[in-house]
Amino acid sequence: MSTSIENQSDHAGRRLALGSVGLALFWVIFIWGFWDKGPLALGINTSVFLLLALVALANIFPKHQLFGSKKNLAWLIPCLLISVSFGIFDNPFIKMASILVWPLALLVFVTDALSINRSRKWGALMLALFIQRAFAVLASLFPAGRTYLTLLAGTSRKQTARRVILGLVLLLAIAFSIVIPLLGAADPAFAAALKPIYEQVLKIIDTSAAERIIAFILLSLFFLAILLAWRQTPDEPKAAAKIDMDNIVAGITISGLLALYLVFLALQLNRLWVNELPIDFKATESLVKSGFWQLFALSVINGLIFLVIFGKINKTVRWLLFAFTAASLLLVVSAAWRVGLYDVYYGLSYEKFFASYTVLYSLILFGYLLAKFFTARSGNIIKTLALLFLWMFALASIAPIEQFIMRANLTLAERPGSHVKLSELTMLSGDVLGLVLDRKNDPRFADWGDWIEARKKEINNKAWYELNTMNILYKLK
């Protein structure tokens, strides 16, 4: 029985190793050098790579808990959308953000899906599990290396020749890439003695090829370490003792903060609902941005206060918390109104679009928190808010944001009293190149010649696997 289990484990390890090798090989062939070209080089190649990574990740899930089960779709679908987005648009802002969001979302998803008690409410214990799962990758580097050595060299004495060759290859690779350069730097005489041999080896080996080989080996090791670490059920950290909330302390704190909010709202009543913005741009910027940063600060602070004390207080303090949350929502609505006016008068940009998107997230957040007062169960609030963020980001990643910004500004520029300047949209990528070319006779695009040529050059300089759907549509015109 034990032999059968070991064979199954070895077979699973070989499958994960082959998947990791495939991912590393794809990376060094099709994604290599994107750090020099920039995020625009992350096109169809990146979408394919991320989808293959999801396929490899599916192999770490046990048979009784399938990767694509209904319980996992809430996490899996937005990860798929983010993966596909690279092959649709050029939008560099979204791509750079996706590079951070995608692996973090997978870490959270896998940790939650494979944890022993998945139904638990998220809190400090889940945060500890996320951190533990992230650092477990480092501990799996040695098992990953051992797995590859076993696959390459085997354990049978009949494979001695293969093992000798593998040892020599590793010796030469380590010696000429690390040891000899370091020793040569430490002792000029040593460097002079080995310089002829070293130069001949460098002539034989292409530097770019050598870099790719080294990267291939390291990436294969890293990808396998991730899969080996994440397929293990993590040890459950010890839950901290539950701290009861003192209702008097909570009541005084909430009522005091609520009083401050009410005083602020009363004093700022004439500024909460402004129907028009100041003519002076600096005054407008001050009015709107103060509202936005107010929104951001209050969303974080008030959200944390809600999460810390909700469910741990009596009915009286709950009503104070309800009023506190409602006041927070009112401030958010006010900031949303100001940002909306700012967009109407001065047009959209990356910054303004995502500021508006953040406002929308905050409105949904406080609306959801208010709704929790009228439900019998408190629910998994933190997990719900994390999923809300992931879904909103995923939907934004596959939305034609730059097309929306351009079309909105073209419409807003025609409004009486508009301050929209289309020249400020030259920070947009080739996603709107076709739209601009269709309006080449529009006098508002008379000064866009340099931008058009720069975007054409960017697209034409891409390798076929770096293109995306928008680039292909432009080339087909």
KAZIUR-V942655 format. One record per residue. RES is the residue in three letters. SS is DSSP state (~ for helix, > for strand, _ for the rest). PSI is psi in whole degrees, -180 to 180 (NA if undefined). Layout:
[[RES & SS & PSI] [RES & SS & PSI]]
This chain:
[[MET & _ & -45] [SER & ~ & -36] [THR & ~ & -40] [SER & ~ & -43] [ILE & ~ & -41] [GLU & ~ & -40] [ASN & ~ & -41] [GLN & ~ & -41] [SER & ~ & -42] [ASP & ~ & -41] [HIS & ~ & -42] [ALA & ~ & -40] [GLY & ~ & -41] [ARG & ~ & -40] [ARG & ~ & -43] [LEU & ~ & -38] [ALA & ~ & -44] [LEU & ~ & -40] [GLY & ~ & -41] [SER & ~ & -41] [VAL & ~ & -42] [GLY & ~ & -42] [LEU & ~ & -44] [ALA & ~ & -41] [LEU & ~ & -43] [PHE & ~ & -42] [TRP & ~ & -51] [VAL & ~ & -16] [ILE & ~ & -48] [PHE & ~ & -18] [ILE & ~ & -6] [TRP & _ & 133] [GLY & _ & 10] [PHE & ~ & -25] [TRP & ~ & -21] [ASP & ~ & -37] [LYS & ~ & -25] [GLY & _ & 178] [PRO & ~ & -18] [LEU & ~ & -18] [ALA & ~ & -5] [LEU & _ & 92] [GLY & _ & -127] [ILE & ~ & -35] [ASN & ~ & -43] [THR & ~ & -39] [SER & ~ & -45] [VAL & ~ & -43] [PHE & ~ & -46] [LEU & ~ & -36] [LEU & ~ & -40] [LEU & ~ & -37] [ALA & ~ & -38] [LEU & ~ & -37] [VAL & ~ & -44] [ALA & ~ & -39] [LEU & ~ & -30] [ALA & ~ & -24] [ASN & _ & -11] [ILE & _ & -9] [PHE & _ & 137] [PRO & _ & 162] [LYS & _ & -32] [HIS & _ & -4] [GLN & _ & 78] [LEU & _ & 147] [PHE & _ & -41] [GLY & _ & 26] [SER & _ & 163] [LYS & ~ & -35] [LYS & ~ & -27] [ASN & ~ & -11] [LEU & ~ & -32] [ALA & ~ & -31] [TRP & ~ & -39] [LEU & ~ & -42] [ILE & ~ & -49] [PRO & ~ & -34] [CYS & ~ & -38] [LEU & ~ & -42] [LEU & ~ & -43] [ILE & ~ & -40] [SER & ~ & -46] [VAL & ~ & -30] [SER & ~ & -32] [PHE & _ & -33] [GLY & _ & 5] [ILE & _ & -50] [PHE & _ & 163] [ASP & _ & -19] [ASN & _ & 101] [PRO & ~ & -31] [PHE & ~ & -48] [ILE & ~ & -40] [LYS & ~ & -43] [MET & ~ & -38] [ALA & ~ & -37] [SER & ~ & -32] [ILE & ~ & -30] [LEU & ~ & -42] [VAL & ~ & -41] [TRP & ~ & -54] [PRO & ~ & -34] [LEU & ~ & -41] [ALA & ~ & -39] [LEU & ~ & -41] [LEU & ~ & -48] [VAL & ~ & -43] [PHE & ~ & -51] [VAL & ~ & -42] [THR & ~ & -44] [ASP & ~ & -44] [ALA & ~ & -36] [LEU & ~ & 6] [SER & _ & 155] [ILE & _ & -44] [ASN & _ & 83] [ARG & _ & -23] [SER & _ & -5] [ARG & _ & 154] [LYS & _ & 140] [TRP & _ & 139] [GLY & _ & -147] [ALA & ~ & -34] [LEU & ~ & -44] [MET & ~ & -36] [LEU & ~ & -41] [ALA & ~ & -38] [LEU & ~ & -41] [PHE & ~ & -46] [ILE & ~ & -42] [GLN & ~ & -43] [ARG & ~ & -35] [ALA & ~ & -46] [PHE & ~ & -13] [ALA & ~ & -22] [VAL & ~ & -40] [LEU & ~ & -40] [ALA & ~ & -19] [SER & _ & 0] [LEU & ~ & -41] [PHE & ~ & -46] [PRO & ~ & -35] [ALA & ~ & -45] [GLY & ~ & -40] [ARG & ~ & -37] [THR & ~ & -45] [TYR & ~ & -42] [LEU & ~ & -39] [THR & ~ & -41] [LEU & ~ & -39] [LEU & ~ & -44] [ALA & ~ & -29] [GLY & _ & 178] [THR & _ & -5] [SER & _ & 148] [ARG & ~ & -23] [LYS & ~ & -16] [GLN & ~ & 25] [THR & ~ & -40] [ALA & ~ & -45] [ARG & ~ & -40] [ARG & ~ & -36] [VAL & ~ & -45] [ILE & ~ & -44] [LEU & ~ & -41] [GLY & ~ & -40] [LEU & ~ & -41] [VAL & ~ & -46] [LEU & ~ & -40] [LEU & ~ & -49] [LEU & ~ & -41] [ALA & ~ & -46] [ILE & ~ & -40] [ALA & ~ & -49] [PHE & ~ & -20] [SER & ~ & -26] [ILE & ~ & -58] [VAL & ~ & -52] [ILE & ~ & -45] [PRO & ~ & -38] [LEU & ~ & -44] [LEU & ~ & -37] [GLY & ~ & -36] [ALA & ~ & -30] [ALA & ~ & -31] [ASP & _ & 107] [PRO & ~ & -34] [ALA & ~ & -42] [PHE & ~ & -42] [ALA & ~ & -42] [ALA & ~ & -37] [ALA & ~ & -39] [LEU & ~ & -1] [LYS & ~ & -45] [PRO & ~ & -44] [ILE & ~ & -44] [TYR & ~ & -43] [GLU & ~ & -37] [GLN & ~ & -39] [VAL & ~ & -42] [LEU & ~ & -33] [LYS & ~ & -37] [ILE & ~ & -41] [ILE & _ & 123] [ASP & _ & 130] [THR & ~ & -45] [SER & ~ & -43] [ALA & ~ & -41] [ALA & ~ & -41] [GLU & ~ & -40] [ARG & ~ & -37] [ILE & ~ & -45] [ILE & ~ & -44] [ALA & ~ & -39] [PHE & ~ & -45] [ILE & ~ & -46] [LEU & ~ & -41] [LEU & ~ & -40] [SER & ~ & -43] [LEU & ~ & -44] [PHE & ~ & -45] [PHE & ~ & -42] [LEU & ~ & -37] [ALA & ~ & -39] [ILE & ~ & -48] [LEU & ~ & -41] [LEU & ~ & -38] [ALA & ~ & -41] [TRP & ~ & -19] [ARG & _ & -13] [GLN & _ & 139] [THR & _ & 117] [PRO & _ & 150] [ASP & _ & 135] [GLU & _ & 120] [PRO & _ & 152] [LYS & _ & 130] [ALA & _ & 136] [ALA & _ & 152] [ALA & _ & 137] [LYS & _ & 130] [ILE & _ & 120] [ASP & _ & 138] [MET & _ & 129] [ASP & _ & 117] [ASN & ~ & -33] [ILE & ~ & -47] [VAL & ~ & -46] [ALA & ~ & -41] [GLY & ~ & -44] [ILE & ~ & -44] [THR & ~ & -49] [ILE & ~ & -43] [SER & ~ & -36] [GLY & ~ & -46] [LEU & ~ & -39] [LEU & ~ & -41] [ALA & ~ & -41] [LEU & ~ & -42] [TYR & ~ & -42] [LEU & ~ & -40] [VAL & ~ & -44] [PHE & ~ & -45] [LEU & ~ & -39] [ALA & ~ & -43] [LEU & ~ & -30] [GLN & _ & 16] [LEU & ~ & -38] [ASN & ~ & -10] [ARG & ~ & -6] [LEU & ~ & -41] [TRP & _ & 80] [VAL & _ & 134] [ASN & _ & -17] [GLU & _ & 158] [LEU & _ & 156] [PRO & _ & 152] [ILE & _ & -40] [ASP & _ & 128] [PHE & ~ & -40] [LYS & ~ & -39] [ALA & ~ & -39] [THR & ~ & -47] [GLU & ~ & -41] [SER & ~ & -44] [LEU & ~ & -47] [VAL & ~ & -47] [LYS & ~ & -32] [SER & ~ & -37] [GLY & ~ & -38] [PHE & ~ & -47] [TRP & ~ & -30] [GLN & ~ & -45] [LEU & ~ & -49] [PHE & ~ & -48] [ALA & ~ & -45] [LEU & ~ & -36] [SER & ~ & -43] [VAL & ~ & -53] [ILE & ~ & -50] [ASN & ~ & -35] [GLY & ~ & -42] [LEU & ~ & -42] [ILE & ~ & -45] [PHE & ~ & -47] [LEU & ~ & -33] [VAL & ~ & -40] [ILE & ~ & -14] [PHE & _ & 134] [GLY & _ & -2] [LYS & _ & 14] [ILE & _ & 163] [ASN & _ & 179] [LYS & ~ & -38] [THR & ~ & -48] [VAL & ~ & -30] [ARG & ~ & -40] [TRP & ~ & -35] [LEU & ~ & -42] [LEU & ~ & -37] [PHE & ~ & -47] [ALA & ~ & -39] [PHE & ~ & -45] [THR & ~ & -39] [ALA & ~ & -40] [ALA & ~ & -38] [SER & ~ & -42] [LEU & ~ & -38] [LEU & ~ & -42] [LEU & ~ & -38] [VAL & ~ & -43] [VAL & ~ & -41] [SER & ~ & -46] [ALA & ~ & -37] [ALA & ~ & -40] [TRP & ~ & -43] [ARG & ~ & -45] [VAL & ~ & -39] [GLY & ~ & -44] [LEU & ~ & -40] [TYR & ~ & -43] [ASP & ~ & -40] [VAL & ~ & -41] [TYR & ~ & -37] [TYR & ~ & 1] [GLY & _ & 174] [LEU & _ & 156] [SER & _ & 179] [TYR & ~ & -52] [GLU & ~ & -47] [LYS & ~ & -36] [PHE & ~ & -48] [PHE & ~ & -23] [ALA & ~ & -42] [SER & ~ & -38] [TYR & ~ & -37] [THR & ~ & -39] [VAL & ~ & -45] [LEU & ~ & -43] [TYR & ~ & -42] [SER & ~ & -37] [LEU & ~ & -46] [ILE & ~ & -40] [LEU & ~ & -53] [PHE & ~ & -32] [GLY & ~ & -41] [TYR & ~ & -43] [LEU & ~ & -38] [LEU & ~ & -39] [ALA & ~ & -27] [LYS & ~ & -20] [PHE & ~ & -19] [PHE & ~ & 10] [THR & _ & 150] [ALA & _ & -34] [ARG & _ & 142] [SER & _ & -32] [GLY & _ & 176] [ASN & _ & 81] [ILE & ~ & -48] [ILE & ~ & -42] [LYS & ~ & -41] [THR & ~ & -43] [LEU & ~ & -34] [ALA & ~ & -42] [LEU & ~ & -38] [LEU & ~ & -46] [PHE & ~ & -46] [LEU & ~ & -44] [TRP & ~ & -43] [MET & ~ & -38] [PHE & ~ & -43] [ALA & ~ & -43] [LEU & ~ & -37] [ALA & ~ & -34] [SER & ~ & -29] [ILE & _ & 5] [ALA & _ & 145] [PRO & _ & 69] [ILE & ~ & -47] [GLU & ~ & -37] [GLN & ~ & -42] [PHE & ~ & -43] [ILE & ~ & -47] [MET & ~ & -48] [ARG & ~ & -40] [ALA & ~ & -42] [ASN & ~ & -34] [LEU & ~ & -38] [THR & ~ & -44] [LEU & ~ & -31] [ALA & _ & -21] [GLU & _ & -7] [ARG & _ & 143] [PRO & _ & 134] [GLY & _ & 11] [SER & _ & 143] [HIS & _ & 18] [VAL & _ & 131] [LYS & _ & 110] [LEU & ~ & -23] [SER & ~ & -22] [GLU & ~ & -9] [LEU & ~ & 7] [THR & ~ & -1] [MET & ~ & -5] [LEU & _ & 159] [SER & _ & -170] [GLY & ~ & -3] [ASP & ~ & -27] [VAL & ~ & 10] [LEU & ~ & -46] [GLY & ~ & -39] [LEU & ~ & -40] [VAL & ~ & -41] [LEU & ~ & -33] [ASP & _ & -19] [ARG & _ & 34] [LYS & _ & -21] [ASN & _ & -3] [ASP & _ & 121] [PRO & ~ & -21] [ARG & ~ & -16] [PHE & ~ & 21] [ALA & _ & -31] [ASP & _ & 17] [TRP & _ & 12] [GLY & ~ & -47] [ASP & ~ & -41] [TRP & ~ & -43] [ILE & ~ & -46] [GLU & ~ & -39] [ALA & ~ & -41] [ARG & ~ & -39] [LYS & ~ & -43] [LYS & ~ & -42] [GLU & ~ & -45] [ILE & ~ & -43] [ASN & ~ & -26] [ASN & _ & -6] [LYS & _ & 144] [ALA & _ & 159] [TRP & ~ & -33] [TYR & ~ & -7] [GLU & ~ & -6] [LEU & _ & 165] [ASN & _ & -179] [THR & ~ & -43] [MET & ~ & -38] [ASN & ~ & -42] [ILE & ~ & -42] [LEU & ~ & -39] [TYR & ~ & -43] [LYS & ~ & -27] [LEU & ~ & -10] [LYS & _ & NA]]
